[in-house]
Amino acid sequence: MEGMDNGDLVVDALAQLGVEARLPAGEHRCGIDLVIEPLGTQVQVKRRALITDDVANRLLADTPPSPGSVLLVVGDRVTETARRLLTIRGAGYYDLRGHLALRSENLVIDASVEPVAGRAEREHALSGNVGLEVATSLLMTPAAGTTVRALARTIGRSASTVSEVLASLRRDGLVDERHRVEGTQLFWQVVDRWPARRFYLARLPVPGDAAAITKPLRLGLDNAETTTGWALTDSAAAVAYGAPLAVRAEQLFDFFVPDQAVQRRAIALLGAAASTSQARCAVRVAPVAAVCRQRVDAETSPFEWPLAHPLFVALDLAKDSGRGREILDAWTPPERWTRVW
């Protein structure tokens, strides 16, 4: 498969069935990827890694039917429900595991072909730290789009690794060709990989604490939006953003901290709580650097702490499949940010 584009793959598969197809010449309109001869059927080819019914519906909606043309979706795997949906809707699919089906005004194909063996691809777009960093960066500005090099500079990772992650996200239909987030699936995939383990502490650090305590903890209370430091998250932060829930006077504050060294110092200086009911705050290392580097200093917040970006607060709420997700369903952050759940 390496070195072949999607049109070449389909031409090769059709040739196995004795059907002639060619790449379009200049006279064919934009958007047509190949032409089946001698019938003149024009084919628009779309490629994704996994084709589910949701992905198929979205591709059908984005590719309005036109006389003489047909949509053909190419995927490493096409689910049975997606297969039925595509054929019922007058489109087609090419499952690279070895099956091709196509419905047009003058052609019907439903046949097995040789499976396509290609190089091993990334098992999961979000595997490893880079996958999580790329996904959360895109979710923070979902409609902006980006390039490989720009995103690599933003998160401080190699362009080759970022390119691999973005290619996987595109194939899975989670972002478009400009790397804009499509739908809510990417958010929920990140939820599955978002860490929830916390350390519960007996004391809450306050700005008035002795410098011997606050300095090594790197709280970052000055110029919060341009510095790195602790970021308030979960229920208290959701309240600060206007989420519909109440917090107690002795609300346990949940923080992301910049790194493991700060977490260890916090445990040593503030003490481990004997139980969660006796804890004054909880800390955990930020899963991605942006959590503690891109904090929000909200003037309307009832708390003195810098807030984690609404995306990270929403990810924390989503980890609670009960009350947390109820809150998430009813919460849309202020206009400055975009809801992606």
Stockholm file with secondary structure:
# STOCKHOLM 1.0

chainA/1-341         MEGMDNGDLVVDALAQLGVEARLPAGEHRCGIDLVIEPLGTQVQVKRRALITDDVANRLLADTPPSPGSVLLVVGDRVTETARRLLTIRGAGYYDLRGHLALRSENLVIDASVEPVAGRAEREHALSGNVGLEVATSLLMTPAAGTTVRALARTIGRSASTVSEVLASLRRDGLVDERHRVEGTQLFWQVVDRWPARRFYLARLPVPGDAAAITKPLRLGLDNAETTTGWALTDSAAAVAYGAPLAVRAEQLFDFFVPDQAVQRRAIALLGAAASTSQARCAVRVAPVAAVCRQRVDAETSPFEWPLAHPLFVALDLAKDSGRGREILDAWTPPERWTRVW
#=GR chainA/1-341 SS CTTCCHHHHHHHHHHHTTCEEECCCTTSCTTCCEEEETTTEEEEEEEEEEECHHHHHHHHHHSCCCTTEEEEEEEEEECHHHHHHHHHTTCEEEETTTEEEEECSSCEEEEECCCCCCCCCCSCTTCHHHHHHHHHHHHHSTTTCCCHHHHHHHHTCCHHHHHHHHHHHHHTTSBCTTCCBCSSHHHHHHHHHCCCCCEEESSCCCTTSCHHHHHHHTCCCSSGGGSCCCEEEHHHHHHHTTCSCCCCTTCCEEEEESSHHHHHHHHHHHCBCSSGGGCSEEEEECSSTHHHHSCBCCTTCSSSSCBCCHHHHHHHHHTSTTHHHHHHHHCCCCTTSCCCC
#=GC SS_cons         CTTCCHHHHHHHHHHHTTCEEECCCTTSCTTCCEEEETTTEEEEEEEEEEECHHHHHHHHHHSCCCTTEEEEEEEEEECHHHHHHHHHTTCEEEETTTEEEEECSSCEEEEECCCCCCCCCCSCTTCHHHHHHHHHHHHHSTTTCCCHHHHHHHHTCCHHHHHHHHHHHHHTTSBCTTCCBCSSHHHHHHHHHCCCCCEEESSCCCTTSCHHHHHHHTCCCSSGGGSCCCEEEHHHHHHHTTCSCCCCTTCCEEEEESSHHHHHHHHHHHCBCSSGGGCSEEEEECSSTHHHHSCBCCTTCSSSSCBCCHHHHHHHHHTSTTHHHHHHHHCCCCTTSCCCC
//
